[in-house]
Amino acid sequence: MTTELSYRDSHTKPGKGAEYDEHYATLSWRKYLWSQEQYVLDHFLDNYMGGQEIKLLDFACGTGRIAGFLESRVGASAAVDVSRSMLDEAQKKLQRTELIEADLTRNNILAGRTFNLITAFRFFLNAEPALRLEALSVMVSLLSEDGYLVFNNHRNKTSPLIWSRYFLSKVRKTNLRFMSISETRELARNVGLEIIRIYPVGLLPFPKVKLPDKYNHWVDRTAMRLRFSGIYSESPVVVCRHRKPATGKTN
C-alpha cells in the first residue's frame, strides 16, 4: 500500500529542483504558459503598481522562475520555499533576491515584515485544502494594506478542457486535484481578500492539437479585454487585495 506524499514532502526530495526546471525547458505547453504568464505579470505591474516602490515576496518560489523574472522590476525581492533542492536551483538564477528556506505555516520567521506584492505560482492547486488556507492566512498577514497577492490556478475546473479531465478522473477514480473559480473566490474570501482581476492564460488548449504559440498568444491577449474570459482558461492568473469594507448609507 502506498501513501500519497503531502505537498510539503513531495517537493523536498533531492533533485526535485532540477527535475522541475527540466519540465519548463522541454514541455512545449508549459513553455507557452510561462511566456504568457510573463506578459500578464508585466501587464499587472504597469496597470496596478506603476510608479510604486515594490517589495516582493515570492511564496513557494521553487526554482526562482517568478522571482527571477520580477527581481529587476522591483525595489526589493525575497523568495521563500521549504525545499533545499528547489532553492539550490533558484540560487543559480537570482542576482539580488533574498532566499529563505522555511515553512512559514509552521514558523513564520517573516512576521513583522510586510510586502506590497506577494506571488504564489503553481502552489494553491497542488496544496491540500487545509494547507491552502494555512498558507494564504500567512500571506495575508505579510501583505501590506495597499498590497496585491498574485497567484495562478494551473488546473482550473471552470475551463471546459479541465472540466472534462475532472469528469474523467472521477470515472477512472484517479487522484487529481482541481480548483474552480468559485472555490478560488471562497478561499480568498475566507481570509479577507477580494479578487479584482482574473487574467486568461491557456484559454484554448485543444486536446491533441498543437497550435502555433503566436496564435495562442493572440487568443489569450485579445481575451484580456474581456474581463470574464479568465474564468474559462486553463491556468488563470488571479489578482487579489484586502477586501474593502462595504460603504453604505445609514439612516
KOLFI-790895 format. One line per 5 residues: number of its first residue (from 1); their letters; for each residue x, y, z of C-alpha. Coordinates in steps of 0.1 Angstrom, whole numbers, plus 5000, padded with zeros to 4 digits. Last residue first. Layout:
BEGIN
NUM) a) X/Y/Z ~ ...;
! end
This chain:
BEGIN
251) ntkgt) 4697/5563/5083 ~ 4728/5545/5071 ~ 4744/5549/5037 ~ 4766/5520/5026 ~ 4803/5516/5023;
246) apkrh) 4813/5480/5024 ~ 4847/5474/5039 ~ 4874/5468/5013 ~ 4887/5433/5009 ~ 4925/5432/5010;
241) rcvvv) 4938/5426/4976 ~ 4937/5398/4950 ~ 4949/5393/4914 ~ 4944/5358/4899 ~ 4963/5343/4870;
236) psesy) 4943/5318/4850 ~ 4957/5284/4841 ~ 4932/5265/4819 ~ 4911/5295/4808 ~ 4873/5298/4813;
231) igsfr) 4873/5320/4843 ~ 4898/5343/4826 ~ 4873/5353/4799 ~ 4850/5373/4822 ~ 4871/5405/4820;
226) lrmat) 4870/5406/4782 ~ 4899/5428/4771 ~ 4923/5401/4783 ~ 4907/5378/4757 ~ 4928/5395/4730;
221) rdvwh) 4959/5386/4749 ~ 4949/5350/4754 ~ 4938/5345/4717 ~ 4968/5363/4702 ~ 4992/5344/4725;
216) nykdp) 4976/5311/4715 ~ 4980/5320/4678 ~ 5017/5331/4683 ~ 5023/5298/4701 ~ 5014/5278/4670;
211) lkvkp) 4986/5253/4677 ~ 4993/5218/4687 ~ 4961/5197/4686 ~ 4960/5166/4709 ~ 4933/5182/4731;
206) fpllg) 4928/5219/4722 ~ 4943/5244/4747 ~ 4920/5274/4741 ~ 4921/5298/4770 ~ 4956/5290/4782;
201) vpyir) 4962/5320/4804 ~ 4932/5344/4810 ~ 4938/5371/4836 ~ 4914/5372/4866 ~ 4911/5406/4882;
196) iielg) 4898/5421/4915 ~ 4896/5391/4937 ~ 4888/5400/4972 ~ 4907/5391/5003 ~ 4896/5387/5040;
191) vnral) 4910/5353/5047 ~ 4878/5332/5039 ~ 4870/5355/5010 ~ 4902/5344/4992 ~ 4894/5307/4995;
186) ertes) 4858/5313/4985 ~ 4869/5331/4954 ~ 4892/5302/4945 ~ 4865/5277/4951 ~ 4842/5297/4928;
181) ismfr) 4869/5298/4902 ~ 4872/5261/4903 ~ 4901/5241/4918 ~ 4913/5207/4906 ~ 4934/5180/4922;
176) lntkr) 4940/5146/4906 ~ 4936/5112/4923 ~ 4923/5088/4897 ~ 4890/5071/4901 ~ 4887/5064/4864;
171) vkslf) 4852/5079/4862 ~ 4860/5107/4886 ~ 4893/5115/4868 ~ 4873/5115/4836 ~ 4850/5142/4849;
166) yrswi) 4879/5163/4861 ~ 4897/5159/4827 ~ 4865/5172/4810 ~ 4863/5201/4835 ~ 4900/5209/4826;
161) lpstk) 4891/5211/4789 ~ 4860/5233/4795 ~ 4879/5256/4819 ~ 4859/5261/4852 ~ 4879/5233/4868;
156) nrhnn) 4911/5255/4867 ~ 4941/5233/4867 ~ 4970/5258/4868 ~ 4955/5281/4894 ~ 4977/5311/4895;
151) fvlyg) 4987/5337/4921 ~ 4990/5374/4926 ~ 4985/5390/4960 ~ 4984/5428/4960 ~ 4993/5454/4986;
146) desll) 4976/5485/4998 ~ 4972/5472/5034 ~ 5006/5455/5033 ~ 5006/5417/5028 ~ 5025/5397/5054;
141) svmvs) 4995/5386/5075 ~ 4977/5379/5042 ~ 5005/5356/5032 ~ 5002/5336/5064 ~ 4965/5332/5060;
136) laelr) 4971/5320/5025 ~ 4995/5293/5036 ~ 4971/5279/5063 ~ 4941/5280/5039 ~ 4960/5263/5011;
131) lapea) 4974/5238/5036 ~ 4940/5227/5046 ~ 4929/5222/5010 ~ 4960/5201/5002 ~ 4985/5220/4980;
126) nlffr) 4989/5214/4943 ~ 4962/5239/4932 ~ 4975/5265/4956 ~ 5011/5263/4947 ~ 5018/5266/4910;
121) fatil) 5026/5303/4914 ~ 5025/5323/4946 ~ 5032/5360/4943 ~ 5032/5386/4971 ~ 5034/5423/4962;
116) nftrg) 5031/5451/4988 ~ 5053/5433/5013 ~ 5053/5435/5050 ~ 5077/5424/5078 ~ 5066/5418/5113;
111) alinn) 5064/5380/5110 ~ 5090/5368/5084 ~ 5101/5339/5105 ~ 5066/5324/5103 ~ 5073/5290/5118;
106) rtlda) 5048/5263/5109 ~ 5029/5279/5080 ~ 5061/5298/5071 ~ 5079/5266/5061 ~ 5114/5279/5057;
101) eilet) 5144/5282/5034 ~ 5148/5319/5026 ~ 5164/5334/4995 ~ 5169/5372/4995 ~ 5168/5382/4958;
96) rqlkk) 5195/5402/4942 ~ 5210/5380/4915 ~ 5187/5350/4911 ~ 5193/5323/4886 ~ 5218/5298/4902;
91) qaedl) 5204/5304/4937 ~ 5170/5293/4924 ~ 5184/5258/4916 ~ 5197/5254/4951 ~ 5164/5268/4964;
86) msrsv) 5145/5240/4948 ~ 5168/5214/4962 ~ 5165/5230/4997 ~ 5127/5227/4996 ~ 5106/5246/5021;
81) dvaas) 5104/5278/4999 ~ 5108/5315/5003 ~ 5117/5343/4980 ~ 5125/5379/4988 ~ 5128/5409/4965;
76) agvrs) 5134/5446/4969 ~ 5128/5475/4946 ~ 5110/5456/4919 ~ 5114/5451/4881 ~ 5149/5435/4881;
71) elfga) 5136/5409/4906 ~ 5105/5401/4887 ~ 5115/5374/4862 ~ 5139/5357/4886 ~ 5113/5359/4914;
66) irgtg) 5088/5341/4891 ~ 5111/5313/4880 ~ 5130/5310/4912 ~ 5134/5272/4914 ~ 5105/5268/4937;
61) cafdl) 5093/5302/4950 ~ 5068/5287/4974 ~ 5059/5324/4982 ~ 5076/5351/4962 ~ 5077/5382/4984;
56) lkieq) 5082/5415/4966 ~ 5086/5450/4979 ~ 5076/5474/4951 ~ 5083/5511/4951 ~ 5053/5523/4933;
51) ggmyn) 5052/5543/4900 ~ 5030/5517/4882 ~ 5016/5491/4905 ~ 4982/5482/4891 ~ 4984/5487/4853;
46) dlfhd) 5021/5485/4846 ~ 5028/5458/4871 ~ 4998/5437/4860 ~ 5007/5440/4823 ~ 5042/5429/4831;
41) lvyqe) 5029/5399/4851 ~ 5005/5390/4823 ~ 5032/5390/4797 ~ 5054/5368/4819 ~ 5024/5345/4824;
36) qswly) 5021/5342/4786 ~ 5057/5330/4782 ~ 5052/5306/4812 ~ 5021/5291/4796 ~ 5039/5286/4763;
31) krwsl) 5069/5269/4780 ~ 5045/5246/4799 ~ 5027/5237/4766 ~ 5061/5229/4750 ~ 5075/5206/4776;
26) tayhe) 5113/5207/4774 ~ 5127/5236/4794 ~ 5098/5240/4818 ~ 5099/5203/4826 ~ 5136/5204/4831;
21) dyeag) 5133/5231/4857 ~ 5111/5208/4879 ~ 5136/5179/4876 ~ 5165/5202/4886 ~ 5145/5213/4917;
16) kgpkt) 5134/5179/4927 ~ 5169/5165/4927 ~ 5169/5157/4964 ~ 5133/5153/4979 ~ 5117/5184/4993;
11) hsdry) 5090/5190/4968 ~ 5068/5159/4976 ~ 5072/5165/5014 ~ 5054/5198/5016 ~ 5027/5187/4991;
6) slett) 5020/5157/5012 ~ 5031/5124/4999 ~ 5004/5099/4989 ~ 5008/5066/5009 ~ 5014/5034/4990;
1) m) 5000/5000/5000;
! end
